[in-house]
Amino acid sequence: MVRERSATDEVGLQAFQLLVSFVLTLPLAAHWVAIWLGWRIFFLADPHIQIVWATILLAAGLWPFVAGALRERGARRAFDGLVVSAALALYGYGFYLTIWRPEITSHPYFQVQAVLVTVVTTDRLVGAILSRRRIRKH
């Protein structure tokens, strides 16, 4: 017997996914913050270190969207597929530049991929909270 997830379970799952993607986005987005503050911290800008964080984020933060693209129907499936496609394209091009074009030492593709996954995960959490409130009112 398959048990449907309750609205509270969904909020908890989305909150955990947001925490994971946020924690994994911090090392990638820290480079932007350091530049904004006028700091030059060499290891934050190193694409070989960023590729490690981006790979972990891709594996840990993108799996809910891959599952949604395979499981859901309609608009939700299309949206999840779009998120997966965009994140993989950003990661793939960043990977290509890092490995096969090392003369290009700074590019934003890993950071943009991380921010995309985190923003969309935040959107899902907000949607789950609103859905739970709507269920409680009825």
MDAnalysis code that builds the backbone (N, CA, C; Angstrom):
import MDAnalysis as mda
import numpy as np

u = mda.Universe.empty(414, n_residues=138, atom_resindex=np.repeat(np.arange(138), 3), trajectory=True)
u.add_TopologyAttr("name", ["N", "CA", "C"] * 138)
u.add_TopologyAttr("resid", np.arange(1, 139))
u.add_TopologyAttr("resname", ["MET", "VAL", "ARG", "GLU", "ARG", "SER", "ALA", "THR", "ASP", "GLU", "VAL", "GLY", "LEU", "GLN", "ALA", "PHE", "GLN", "LEU", "LEU", "VAL", "SER", "PHE", "VAL", "LEU", "THR", "LEU", "PRO", "LEU", "ALA", "ALA", "HIS", "TRP", "VAL", "ALA", "ILE", "TRP", "LEU", "GLY", "TRP", "ARG", "ILE", "PHE", "PHE", "LEU", "ALA", "ASP", "PRO", "HIS", "ILE", "GLN", "ILE", "VAL", "TRP", "ALA", "THR", "ILE", "LEU", "LEU", "ALA", "ALA", "GLY", "LEU", "TRP", "PRO", "PHE", "VAL", "ALA", "GLY", "ALA", "LEU", "ARG", "GLU", "ARG", "GLY", "ALA", "ARG", "ARG", "ALA", "PHE", "ASP", "GLY", "LEU", "VAL", "VAL", "SER", "ALA", "ALA", "LEU", "ALA", "LEU", "TYR", "GLY", "TYR", "GLY", "PHE", "TYR", "LEU", "THR", "ILE", "TRP", "ARG", "PRO", "GLU", "ILE", "THR", "SER", "HIS", "PRO", "TYR", "PHE", "GLN", "VAL", "GLN", "ALA", "VAL", "LEU", "VAL", "THR", "VAL", "VAL", "THR", "THR", "ASP", "ARG", "LEU", "VAL", "GLY", "ALA", "ILE", "LEU", "SER", "ARG", "ARG", "ARG", "ILE", "ARG", "LYS", "HIS"])
u.atoms.positions = np.array([
    [0.842, -1.180, 0.000],
    [0.000, 0.000, 0.000],
    [0.890, 1.247, 0.000],
    [0.659, 2.112, -0.957],
    [1.439, 3.337, -1.083],
    [0.757, 4.443, -0.299],
    [1.501, 5.050, 0.599],
    [0.949, 6.120, 1.425],
    [1.231, 7.459, 0.760],
    [0.217, 8.272, 0.648],
    [0.385, 9.622, 0.117],
    [1.092, 10.475, 1.159],
    [1.959, 11.327, 0.694],
    [2.631, 12.227, 1.623],
    [1.658, 13.298, 2.082],
    [1.696, 13.575, 3.369],
    [0.851, 14.638, 3.890],
    [1.484, 15.986, 3.567],
    [0.715, 17.039, 3.758],
    [1.223, 18.386, 3.491],
    [2.387, 18.720, 4.422],
    [2.347, 18.240, 5.657],
    [3.432, 18.478, 6.601],
    [4.691, 17.742, 6.169],
    [4.532, 16.499, 5.689],
    [5.681, 15.749, 5.174],
    [6.310, 16.469, 3.989],
    [5.462, 17.012, 3.122],
    [5.949, 17.714, 1.932],
    [6.738, 18.965, 2.323],
    [6.242, 19.714, 3.302],
    [6.950, 20.910, 3.760],
    [8.293, 20.521, 4.365],
    [8.310, 19.473, 5.168],
    [9.566, 19.015, 5.769],
    [10.574, 18.569, 4.721],
    [10.110, 17.850, 3.714],
    [10.992, 17.400, 2.642],
    [11.537, 18.582, 1.845],
    [10.672, 19.534, 1.530],
    [11.119, 20.713, 0.776],
    [12.091, 21.553, 1.598],
    [11.854, 21.658, 2.902],
    [12.769, 22.421, 3.763],
    [14.143, 21.753, 3.810],
    [14.166, 20.437, 3.891],
    [15.443, 19.715, 3.885],
    [16.165, 19.901, 2.556],
    [15.434, 19.808, 1.449],
    [16.048, 19.990, 0.134],
    [16.596, 21.404, -0.032],
    [15.876, 22.391, 0.501],
    [16.363, 23.765, 0.442],
    [17.633, 23.916, 1.265],
    [17.672, 23.327, 2.440],
    [18.863, 23.401, 3.283],
    [20.073, 22.795, 2.569],
    [19.890, 21.631, 1.962],
    [20.983, 20.978, 1.238],
    [21.470, 21.854, 0.090],
    [20.542, 22.352, -0.727],
    [20.974, 23.149, -1.876],
    [21.587, 24.482, -1.430],
    [21.075, 25.076, -0.356],
    [21.636, 26.332, 0.142],
    [23.056, 26.133, 0.664],
    [23.274, 25.086, 1.442],
    [24.603, 24.823, 1.998],
    [25.603, 24.544, 0.874],
    [25.174, 23.833, -0.161],
    [26.075, 23.535, -1.269],
    [26.265, 24.725, -2.211],
    [25.353, 25.691, -2.170],
    [25.487, 26.892, -2.993],
    [26.443, 27.898, -2.362],
    [26.551, 27.894, -1.054],
    [27.394, 28.876, -0.362],
    [28.830, 28.941, -0.880],
    [29.536, 27.811, -1.029],
    [30.913, 27.935, -1.522],
    [30.999, 28.475, -2.953],
    [29.980, 28.227, -3.761],
    [29.992, 28.715, -5.134],
    [29.641, 30.199, -5.208],
    [28.683, 30.624, -4.411],
    [28.271, 32.032, -4.431],
    [29.207, 32.913, -3.609],
    [30.025, 32.320, -2.761],
    [30.947, 33.112, -1.931],
    [31.932, 33.897, -2.788],
    [32.262, 33.387, -3.955],
    [33.165, 34.102, -4.855],
    [32.573, 35.451, -5.253],
    [31.283, 35.470, -5.574],
    [30.615, 36.721, -5.941],
    [30.622, 37.694, -4.775],
    [30.343, 37.198, -3.586],
    [30.330, 38.057, -2.398],
    [31.725, 38.615, -2.131],
    [32.742, 37.783, -2.276],
    [34.112, 38.247, -2.050],
    [34.492, 39.339, -3.047],
    [34.118, 39.179, -4.301],
    [34.402, 40.211, -5.307],
    [33.663, 41.497, -4.954],
    [32.412, 41.377, -4.548],
    [31.618, 42.536, -4.179],
    [32.241, 43.291, -3.010],
    [32.820, 42.547, -2.078],
    [33.465, 43.171, -0.920],
    [34.880, 43.660, -1.237],
    [35.365, 43.361, -2.440],
    [36.696, 43.797, -2.823],
    [37.797, 42.856, -2.398],
    [37.450, 41.654, -1.992],
    [38.440, 40.673, -1.562],
    [38.828, 39.791, -2.737],
    [40.039, 39.316, -2.712],
    [40.518, 38.368, -3.713],
    [40.935, 37.088, -2.987],
    [40.049, 36.156, -2.913],
    [40.318, 34.882, -2.250],
    [40.487, 33.844, -3.352],
    [41.710, 33.390, -3.568],
    [42.043, 32.604, -4.748],
    [41.271, 31.290, -4.863],
    [41.074, 30.584, -3.763],
    [40.473, 29.264, -3.879],
    [38.974, 29.314, -4.191],
    [38.309, 30.433, -3.915],
    [36.896, 30.541, -4.257],
    [36.685, 30.636, -5.766],
    [37.652, 31.213, -6.463],
    [37.526, 31.402, -7.900],
    [38.111, 30.248, -8.702],
    [38.767, 29.317, -8.058],
    [39.395, 28.211, -8.782],
    [38.333, 27.297, -9.370],
    [38.255, 27.195, -10.700],
    [37.223, 26.357, -11.318],
    [37.331, 24.881, -10.940],
    [38.526, 24.409, -10.610],
    [38.674, 23.002, -10.244],
    [38.065, 22.711, -8.873],
    [38.047, 23.689, -8.008],
    [37.355, 23.525, -6.724],
    [35.848, 23.714, -6.922],
    [35.481, 24.674, -7.755],
    [34.058, 24.901, -8.027],
    [33.404, 23.702, -8.695],
    [34.146, 22.994, -9.520],
    [33.568, 21.834, -10.200],
    [33.198, 20.738, -9.192],
    [33.967, 20.631, -8.123],
    [33.644, 19.642, -7.082],
    [32.332, 20.012, -6.406],
    [32.203, 21.276, -5.980],
    [30.960, 21.716, -5.334],
    [29.767, 21.619, -6.285],
    [29.975, 21.986, -7.544],
    [28.883, 21.935, -8.515],
    [28.436, 20.500, -8.764],
    [29.377, 19.562, -8.771],
    [29.025, 18.153, -8.968],
    [28.233, 17.623, -7.786],
    [28.650, 17.972, -6.579],
    [27.910, 17.544, -5.378],
    [26.508, 18.152, -5.388],
    [26.417, 19.438, -5.731],
    [25.105, 20.088, -5.797],
    [24.237, 19.449, -6.867],
    [24.826, 19.117, -7.992],
    [24.070, 18.486, -9.065],
    [23.489, 17.156, -8.602],
    [24.300, 16.377, -7.901],
    [23.830, 15.070, -7.426],
    [22.815, 15.205, -6.297],
    [23.072, 16.089, -5.344],
    [22.216, 16.181, -4.166],
    [21.019, 17.110, -4.358],
    [21.210, 18.207, -5.081],
    [20.151, 19.198, -5.184],
    [19.213, 19.026, -6.357],
    [19.665, 18.305, -7.378],
    [18.853, 18.196, -8.583],
    [17.994, 16.946, -8.619],
    [18.272, 15.967, -7.743],
    [17.518, 14.722, -7.824],
    [16.010, 14.888, -7.634],
    [15.510, 15.817, -6.789],
    [14.052, 15.957, -6.692],
    [13.417, 16.402, -8.009],
    [14.153, 17.190, -8.781],
    [13.622, 17.660, -10.062],
    [13.648, 16.556, -11.108],
    [14.674, 15.718, -11.060],
    [14.719, 14.569, -11.973],
    [13.565, 13.617, -11.646],
    [13.354, 13.364, -10.352],
    [12.240, 12.501, -9.947],
    [10.906, 13.107, -10.351],
    [10.757, 14.420, -10.183],
    [9.518, 15.091, -10.573],
    [9.281, 15.052, -12.069],
    [10.357, 15.184, -12.840],
    [10.225, 15.145, -14.300],
    [9.810, 13.754, -14.764],
    [10.210, 12.733, -14.034],
    [9.848, 11.367, -14.409],
    [8.489, 10.947, -13.853],
    [8.096, 11.509, -12.708],
    [6.906, 11.056, -12.006],
    [5.664, 11.896, -12.275],
    [5.806, 13.188, -12.321],
    [4.651, 14.085, -12.389],
    [4.037, 14.121, -13.784],
    [2.918, 14.803, -13.868],
    [2.231, 14.995, -15.146],
    [2.000, 16.479, -15.365],
    [1.793, 16.842, -16.600],
    [1.373, 18.197, -16.942],
    [2.446, 19.246, -16.743],
    [1.998, 20.401, -16.233],
    [2.875, 21.570, -16.116],
    [4.025, 21.321, -15.144],
    [3.765, 20.602, -14.067],
    [4.832, 20.334, -13.081],
    [5.942, 19.507, -13.718],
    [5.580, 18.521, -14.536],
    [6.577, 17.693, -15.210],
    [7.400, 18.536, -16.186],
    [6.728, 19.392, -16.931],
    [7.436, 20.238, -17.891],
    [8.382, 21.195, -17.170],
    [7.938, 21.765, -16.052],
    [8.781, 22.690, -15.298],
    [9.993, 21.970, -14.727],
    [9.782, 20.801, -14.139],
    [10.909, 20.041, -13.594],
    [11.885, 19.648, -14.693],
    [11.366, 19.273, -15.842],
    [12.234, 18.943, -16.972],
    [13.036, 20.139, -17.431],
    [12.415, 21.314, -17.412],
    [13.118, 22.540, -17.795],
    [14.231, 22.869, -16.802],
    [13.962, 22.722, -15.523],
    [14.982, 22.979, -14.496],
    [16.153, 22.012, -14.657],
    [15.853, 20.731, -14.864],
    [16.908, 19.731, -15.056],
    [17.733, 20.064, -16.294],
    [17.060, 20.396, -17.390],
    [17.770, 20.717, -18.632],
    [18.661, 21.941, -18.468],
    [18.145, 22.989, -17.847],
    [18.932, 24.214, -17.662],
    [20.130, 23.959, -16.747],
    [19.921, 23.257, -15.646],
    [21.029, 22.995, -14.708],
    [22.094, 22.113, -15.356],
    [21.661, 21.103, -16.101],
    [22.637, 20.237, -16.770],
    [23.395, 20.978, -17.861],
    [22.712, 21.868, -18.579],
    [23.394, 22.649, -19.617],
    [24.437, 23.584, -18.996],
    [24.071, 24.262, -17.915],
    [25.018, 25.146, -17.233],
    [26.202, 24.362, -16.684],
    [25.923, 23.228, -16.057],
    [26.987, 22.393, -15.502],
    [27.874, 21.852, -16.622],
    [27.256, 21.372, -17.683],
    [28.014, 20.788, -18.783],
    [28.949, 21.790, -19.436],
    [28.462, 23.002, -19.676],
    [29.315, 24.006, -20.297],
    [30.418, 24.459, -19.343],
    [30.087, 24.599, -18.063],
    [31.122, 24.928, -17.078],
    [32.172, 23.835, -16.977],
    [31.735, 22.584, -17.032],
    [32.652, 21.443, -17.006],
    [33.566, 21.480, -18.229],
    [32.975, 21.727, -19.394],
    [33.747, 21.822, -20.632],
    [34.812, 22.918, -20.531],
    [34.414, 24.087, -20.072],
    [35.374, 25.188, -19.961],
    [36.482, 24.876, -18.960],
    [36.140, 24.226, -17.868],
    [37.121, 23.929, -16.828],
    [38.128, 22.877, -17.292],
    [37.652, 21.837, -17.954],
    [38.519, 20.727, -18.327],
    [39.232, 20.969, -19.657],
    [38.495, 21.395, -20.670],
    [39.080, 21.480, -22.010],
    [39.486, 22.888, -22.439],
    [39.120, 23.886, -21.691],
    [39.518, 25.263, -22.008],
    [40.081, 25.925, -20.750],
    [41.167, 25.420, -20.210],
    [41.687, 25.955, -18.938],
    [42.186, 27.391, -19.017],
    [42.379, 27.907, -20.229],
    [42.812, 29.309, -20.322],
    [41.707, 30.268, -19.895],
    [40.459, 29.802, -19.897],
    [39.340, 30.607, -19.399],
    [39.238, 30.311, -17.908],
    [39.771, 31.190, -17.103],
    [39.919, 30.890, -15.676],
    [38.721, 31.281, -14.823],
    [37.846, 32.118, -15.333],
    [36.704, 32.540, -14.530],
    [35.448, 32.551, -15.396],
    [34.466, 31.798, -14.969],
    [33.176, 31.779, -15.650],
    [32.078, 31.540, -14.615],
    [30.873, 32.005, -14.871],
    [29.814, 31.952, -13.861],
    [28.910, 30.725, -13.930],
    [29.209, 29.753, -14.758],
    [28.236, 28.694, -15.025],
    [27.916, 27.835, -13.805],
    [28.911, 27.492, -12.999],
    [28.642, 26.693, -11.804],
    [27.834, 27.495, -10.780],
    [28.154, 28.775, -10.636],
    [27.422, 29.607, -9.681],
    [25.968, 29.788, -10.116],
    [25.754, 30.021, -11.396],
    [24.386, 30.209, -11.888],
    [23.583, 28.928, -11.732],
    [24.203, 27.785, -11.981],
    [23.527, 26.498, -11.779],
    [23.120, 26.341, -10.317],
    [24.017, 26.687, -9.406],
    [23.729, 26.559, -7.978],
    [22.592, 27.478, -7.552],
    [22.636, 28.712, -8.005],
    [21.583, 29.670, -7.645],
    [20.246, 29.236, -8.251],
    [20.255, 28.734, -9.476],
    [19.018, 28.244, -10.112],
    [18.370, 27.144, -9.276],
    [19.151, 26.157, -8.888],
    [18.607, 25.043, -8.097],
    [18.083, 25.546, -6.756],
    [18.799, 26.456, -6.107],
    [18.377, 26.971, -4.804],
    [17.108, 27.814, -4.917],
    [17.026, 28.662, -5.923],
    [15.835, 29.508, -6.090],
    [14.601, 28.663, -6.398],
    [14.743, 27.685, -7.257],
    [13.590, 26.841, -7.594],
    [13.197, 25.966, -6.403],
    [14.170, 25.517, -5.624],
    [13.849, 24.757, -4.410],
    [13.125, 25.637, -3.402],
    [13.522, 26.901, -3.298],
    [12.817, 27.849, -2.425],
    [11.374, 28.027, -2.887],
    [11.180, 28.123, -4.187],
    [9.830, 28.232, -4.743],
    [8.988, 27.017, -4.379],
    [9.584, 25.860, -4.433],
    [8.839, 24.640, -4.065],
    [8.465, 24.638, -2.584],
    [9.377, 25.097, -1.732],
    [9.072, 25.159, -0.301],
    [7.923, 26.120, -0.040],
    [7.963, 27.287, -0.650],
    [6.874, 28.258, -0.481],
    [5.558, 27.656, -0.980],
    [5.592, 26.975, -2.114],
    [4.382, 26.323, -2.630],
    [3.849, 25.257, -1.687],
    [4.747, 24.480, -1.078],
    [4.315, 23.447, -0.130],
    [3.702, 24.067, 1.123],
    [4.283, 25.170, 1.598],
    [3.723, 25.856, 2.777],
    [2.343, 26.404, 2.461],
    [2.198, 27.042, 1.312],
    [0.886, 27.579, 0.924],
    [-0.136, 26.475, 0.724],
    [0.289, 25.360, 0.175],
    [-0.611, 24.222, -0.009],
    [-1.064, 23.675, 1.342],
    [-0.149, 23.599, 2.301],
    [-0.506, 23.106, 3.636],
    [-1.508, 24.046, 4.297],
    [-1.307, 25.352, 4.150],
    [-2.254, 26.315, 4.724],
    [-3.628, 26.201, 4.084],
    [-3.634, 25.982, 2.767],
    [-4.906, 25.850, 2.054],
    [-5.657, 24.597, 2.525],
    [-4.914, 23.506, 2.763],
    [-5.530, 22.269, 3.230],
    [-6.096, 22.462, 4.642],
    [-5.358, 23.154, 5.506],
    [-5.814, 23.366, 6.884],
    [-7.065, 24.226, 6.960],
    [-7.229, 25.160, 6.019],
    [-8.398, 26.034, 6.039],
    [-9.657, 25.280, 5.654],
    [-9.520, 24.219, 4.867],
    [-10.726, 23.478, 4.421],
    [-11.054, 22.357, 5.314],
])
